[in-house]
Structures are given as structure tokens and as C-alpha cells.
Amino acid sequence: MGVVLNLDGKRGAASVASLVGLTSDEMGRVNELILSKAGSDVDLIPELAKHLIDSGGKRLRPMVTLAAAQMFGYAGEGHVKLATSVEFMHTATLLHDDVVDESDLRRGRKTARMIWGNQASVLVGDFLLGQAFRMMVDVGSLEALDILSAAAAVIAEGEVMQLGVAKNLETTEDDYLAVIKAKTAALFSAAAEVGPVIAEASRNDRAALRSYGTNLGLAFQLVDDALDYGGKSSDLGKNVGDDFREGKVTLPVILSYRRGSAEERAFWKGAIEENQSDDAALEKAIGLMKRNGAIGDTIARARHFGEIARDALAPLPQTPQKDALLDVIDFCISRVM
Amino acid sequence: MGVVLNLDGKRGAASVASLVGLTSDEMGRVNELILSKAGSDVDLIPELAKHLIDSGGKRLRPMVTLAAAQMFGYAGEGHVKLATSVEFMHTATLLHDDVVDESDLRRGRKTARMIWGNQASVLVGDFLLGQAFRMMVDVGSLEALDILSAAAAVIAEGEVMQLGVAKNLETTEDDYLAVIKAKTAALFSAAAEVGPVIAEASRNDRAALRSYGTNLGLAFQLVDDALDYGGKSSDLGKNVGDDFREGKVTLPVILSYRRGSAEERAFWKGAIEENQSDDAALEKAIGLMKRNGAIGDTIARARHFGEIARDALAPLPQTPQKDALLDVIDFCISRVM
């Protein structure tokens, strides 16, 4: 799921530089809170947590929470705690995902489970989730708690759904969208919505940010899926072909399989269902996808959701925060081109 | 952790019959809520949840929550939701525990991970935890949320602590008590405390129930540990020797090791650290424990905590609920004799 974002701001409009700028003070406090709430007398917990913190995730989700709270004039400190909770929920998901997917590497580094084992990864994930809820409770907003706890259940539901579609090439695009809506978009949606919630903004404003988050999350995941078949490894901290080697059925694969000839489908069956996924097979897969437009159309779908995210924010007055959130959409999509 | 309780009420005072009687209406609603909140369009989730629900746990924790709320005159329906949340938290812990311990059987039945795999067990555990939080949020008591979310983090911390003492025979009794206080007693404590909290009882009443729960939990776990070296399998739904075969360092082992001769310690090293734990070794282990009093003294320690639990409730007026909660202490301890 996660990719390293390019945060140097040199890509013009398509960057997260303005979001980083607007939230840098508060992100400093988020980082402090991450370190303090990942602390424990049980040494393994801060050790493992530090590994995750140093792993180069750029914390897009908490920045979205902070900007969304700022946007509606929130003045307290609750958004910093909610942003940290969001990041902890994300981190717990990554820990459990790596166990479920039996992943060895994440962002080019050994996964926690390869260093400390599956057991510690499961349990430290549970700990971080517990700490996330404690922080939310501390903020005291039952509405924010409702949104984030619902997201926690939906994310897990999405991951279970994903087990069901695993290695199943007959998965439809709709099925796949339902999976990523739950496993990825639900947290973006909650991260964005709790901003206006804690700022006591209107129902419409909440709905706008929720819709922005959902569609940004969908676009983000689809671009991530496309990158797996075409990004540059060094740029992205993600190795091309990771999903392919794990036999993951993502949208580029779904499209390529459905559009393929009988012979091509046989190739996909071998690759995805029978692990015939060496470097030569990867090269062939990328070739097929380019020919039948599967990668380009995955990006086109992402752009579609990006447009919905953009329109979701359209009625809101122009503010630096709104501009920054719009830039994030462009950034998410442009990183693939 | 879990053992099947004898609920037929034929053991006289040392039974949970009065607790079952006092809470039976509400437990009916808890059971309905369990089924409905474990529901999902993702078939695997209700399937796996049903397996757990049918697995014969007798739901001591939610009954404690219900009785503790009744005791202070609570009249609403929030305690049913909190009791269900407590049971979901417990179930999520069992699912993750079985993955972490690589357990094949629980209460004489195949564990979920043996049927649906580790992946589903991790993720459905996450889902149930998310649903537990949603129900708590629905009740709307920030105090109850605070108590239960803190318990969730502490339980996970205790499980990680237990990884640290795994296979380490030099673990002290104090270290071990710290582990079970976190991994087992914290949930009993929270289950008991949220009763008076939701009933808006006094600070002292909350503290009494919290202390009752903590010490009941400690007694419960220690008796469970003793049973592993002496209970009758058919009675308990737990197979004698499970902990031994998994190389778990529990209090009977700690005491037996510390009290043993050099030769006996070498035996324990082989059994616990090097998996020399066949049936002959188990028989020898039980023989050593009987000779050096390790089992009897584990039960004595359990009785000590049972007494503290009893005194915690002493200042409260006599009510059927109080009597039932006191019976539970006796029941927990007597099931070993």
C-alpha cells in the first residue's frame, strides 16, 4: 500500500509541498506524540515502532487530517491527537498486512516480521491500535470516535475480502473496487472527515471532506497498483513487480486478463495462480499490459476518482488548505507519469 | 486462557449458577448482538465468528459486566453493548493468541487458524476489535471507552511481554505476574469496572469493582495454569499438558524450576527450551510438581488473589449480584480441586 512520496516540492503544482508547509508545526507535534505513545517498558514495542517510524513513510494521512481541521478554523490540539491516531491505525494495518501477505520487504527495507517475527508484528499492531483508540478517547469527540472505529472495522473487513479475491483472476473490477474502498479508501476518508468534525463544521462540510478522502484513497491505491507495473524503483521505494510476484490480483491484472486472448489468459493463470512469476514473466506481463492499455486505463480510472475528489471540495471557499488538498490529488496521480 | 466452565450449578456454592441466573435475560440479548455484530457481507467473517461462538466459551467476562451494572441499579441497555464489546475483545485476543502460539486446538476443537488460516484469524480478530469499539462508541460513555481502550493496549502489551519471557526459565514470579496482570487480568478488571461506570456509581464503587476484576483475573489465570498440569481433560475442555507441550513458562513451571535440584533444572531446560516434551516428559513434570508443591502453591497464590477480590467487594451492601460475584471467585478456584 504505502509508497514513498516525493516531498521535495520540485514538481510544481503536482506536489505535496504546500501541504507539508501548512502542517509542519503540527506534524512536529504528531511525531513527538508518535514516539511517546509508541513507548512501553516492554522494549520490543518501542524498538519495533522505531523501525516503522524510520521506514520513510511520509505521513500523508495525518497531514490530511491536520489540513482538514485547519480549513475549518480548528484551534485546539485534538487534531494532532487524531492525526497521530490515524497514523497508528495505518501502521497497525501495515504490520498485520505484512504478516498476512508474508512480505519480506516494505519500501526496500526488511519488514518488521522478518526482523522480530510474525508474533511480535501481530501483537505490536494490536498495541498500536489500542493506543490509537486511547488517544481518540482522550480527544473526547464521540463523533470522531464513531468515524474512526467504523473505519477500523471496515479496513479489516476489506482485508478479509481481499483474501477472498486473492489469486482469483475472475474478480471483476467492481469486486476489486469494493476491496480497495474498504482497505485503503476508508482510512483516507476517516482521516479527512475527522478534521471538520473536530472543528464542528457543518454536515455538508463533513460530507465534502469524507467524499474527498474516499476518492483520493481510491485514486491513490489505483496509482499504487499501476506503479507496481511501471514505476521506477529508486524513485518510489517500491520495487516494480512486488504485487506480481505475490500473485496479487490488482486492477492492471484484472483489465489485462479480461482483455486478453485465450493464450494470454493462460499466461496470467500461470503467473498469478501458479506463481510462475520470475523476471521474464514480469517483463511479459508489463508488455501485455502496455499493449492492451491496462496500465494506462488503471491510471485513467484513478484520474476519474481524482476528479470526484476535486469536485467534492469545489463548493468550499478557496483557502491555502483547500489548495493544498487539491494539490495532493494531482500529486498522487502525477507520480505515475 | 479460556476453559469451559461447568455451568450446571451442581457444585453448590462454588458455581456460577447464580450469576447465570441473574444475567440470563441480558445474556440472551448479548448473544443476539454477538451474532448481529459479527455479521458481514464477507462470508468468511460470520463463518469464522460462528465457529468461535459455538466453541463453548461460557462468557464469564460479559456476565461480570452485566452483574456489575445491575449491582448499581443500571436501567438502560448500554451494559449489554459493553458486555458484548468485552466478549469481542476477548475473542479477538484468542484469535491472535492462537496465531502467535501456533495452537492447533482450543477447548478440544480445531482453532480457527487451522481451518481458515492465520491470515483470516489475524484479520477477523481486527474486525471484531473494530466492531467492539463501534459498540462502545454507540454507548456513548467516554469513561467506559477510556477503560476499555486502555485495556486493549495493555492486553497487547502483556502479550508482547509474554513473548519476552517465552522459553525463559529464569523468569521470576514477579515477571510472570506482570504478564498475566496485563494479558488476562486487565480485561476482567475493565469488564467489572465498566458496570459501575455506566451506572454512574461512585469513585469508590468503581475502584472496588476494578480491584475485584483484576484479582479475579489473576486467580483465574493461575488456576488455569495449574489445571494444565492436573485437570481432567473431559471436564475442562482443556487438554492436560497443552502449555507444557508449547513450552510455556507458567507459574507451576517457574516454581518447580526454582525449587528443583540441578538435575531437575536440566530436565526443565530440555522440556521447555528444547521441546523435549513428550508424554513421558509430561508425566515426569507433573510428578516433580507434585513433589515440590508447585501445583498446590500455584493454587495457594490463586487463593490469595481470590481473597483480595473478596475483600474488594466487602464494603458493598449485600445484593444478589454481590453474592453471585463472590461465588465466581470460589468457582474459579474450586474448579481445580
Interface residues (C-beta under 8 A of the other chain):
Chain A: S40 V42 D43 L44 I45 H96 V99 V100 N118 Q119 A120 V122 L123 V124 D126 F127 L129 G130 Q131 F133 R134 M136 V137 D138 G140 L142 L145 D146 S149 A150 A151 A152 A153 V154 I155 A156 E157 E159 V160 M161 L163 G164
Chain B: S40 V42 D43 L44 I45 H96 V99 V100 N118 Q119 A120 V122 L123 V124 D126 F127 L129 G130 Q131 F133 R134 M136 V137 D138 G140 L142 L145 D146 S149 A150 A151 A152 A153 V154 I155 A156 E157 E159 V160 M161 L163 G164
